[in-house]
Amino acid sequence: MDAGASWQSAQAALARRDIPEAQRQLRAVVDQQPAHAYARVMLAGTVLAQGRLREAVQQLQQAASLDYRDPALLLRVAQALLRVGDSEGVARLMRNACVARCNDSPTLAALAHVLQSLGLHADALQLMQRAAAVGFDSPDFHYFLGVQLQFNGELDAAEQALTRCLLLNPGHGRAALTRARLRRWRADDNHVDGLRRQLQTTATDSEDTAALWFALYKELEDLGDFPAAWDALRQGNTAMWRRLRHDRLADHAQHEAMARLAAAGTFAPIESADEEEGAQPIFIIGMPRSGTTVLERMLGNHSQVASAGELGDFAQQLRLAADQAGRALLDPALLQALPTLDYAAVGNGYLRQTRWRLDGQHRFIDKLPPNYLLAGPIARALPQAVIVYVRRDPMAVCFSNYRAMFGDSYAYSYELDALAAHHAAHTQLMQAWQQHLPGRVLEIDYEAMVRDPDAALVQVLQRCGLAPESGGSDLTRNAAATATLSSVQVREPVHARNIDEWQRYASELAPLRERLQKGR
């Protein structure tokens, strides 16, 4: 059978969901036509569906090595590479000349999303602006353009893009919420009435409705109407909780399992004679909204430190070592594999996967807060890594989670009982890391850091073997893009104004405080 016939047979097999036959036919195609990029992408998909990550990566890396003149085909390969976590391969692919020559606005916007996924927000913004220049004008496009403008610190332009989105689609909840977070609203300049009108027209359990409630909360709080703000916040969280739910028992079991592995010595240091040379990471971990971005921005001012953003590369190296596909940071199958992994290979793979982000610096920051779950594997795989845990007052960090709206991430954050239970599990695991990995996790107190940022910064730099530099704690010096919920706040000087914000709602949060005190 020739390649064309095999290709048709593969399509037919996929249509009837016969994965083994589709895989057989796709292998025949790439054997006859090694440069058939679509066949390699689809073959990788069938392999991935069977849980085999390594072969999927190999097929996609071969596809990425081809010469591309079609931006749409390049986009397909880049998106597939993102799904398997090969950020270095995606970055190399995105430097192809056909990206610079692309004039198709939807393709430009999709390529911008690829760059955004890599944390290359300035480059992503350029592609989005090119898409706008050739006439792209959909609501979602203007929303994502506004988000990129915000990430890059262009807040006035971000507001204009979000306003355009909401003009085209008044019920676009995410756009309304992002706009609400851009600045502080006043009695003579707000969208409260419009948000209330829009909430009467959107579906009760939709994400748009939840986001509109969160936007209304933010603007009402700015106006000082705290009772109405709390009601809006409660409504938004209830809508998200109904959509997502959260398995509290599974969450607790996952944290306990990691603590047991630590106690059993699974992550104890070992000699590593063949560790990759070069720049070493600074992992900043903690609960979301605990102050990790503030510390990252201060460290990023140092001439010998690169800010790489929130990376999924370490977890993906664990999956490669276990040959297990999956989207979660951790799952039961990967947990079971952790005692058997080659951690030297994990560490070296991680360093190879991230070095493209550097420009001669000695250290780079990997600031993915949930990596606290993986502090043990990180410590074993990367003996020279610095792991910094930012700990924030329990009430402050839990309230900050409750008010955030993370989308489909962090489902625990939308219900106070689940939030308290997650915080307890998080705290117990961090105590286990300190007990079983002595000296490996440097703990920084958020409240102390914002009161004396220079002292906290010196403490971290000393652990990294770096000398302090003048003005290091001045966040306004750091003009780099940032993609966190704190992207507006961290362009201001370090301040302690938000330490006790939860106390505005002390009576409403009393049940949370009681549960946190009990450590449930």
Beta strands, then each sheet from edge to edge (+ up, - down):
strand 1: 280-285
strand 2: 305-307
strand 3: 363-366
strand 4: 386-391
strand 5: 441-445
sheet 1: 2+ 3+ 1+ 4+ 5+
end
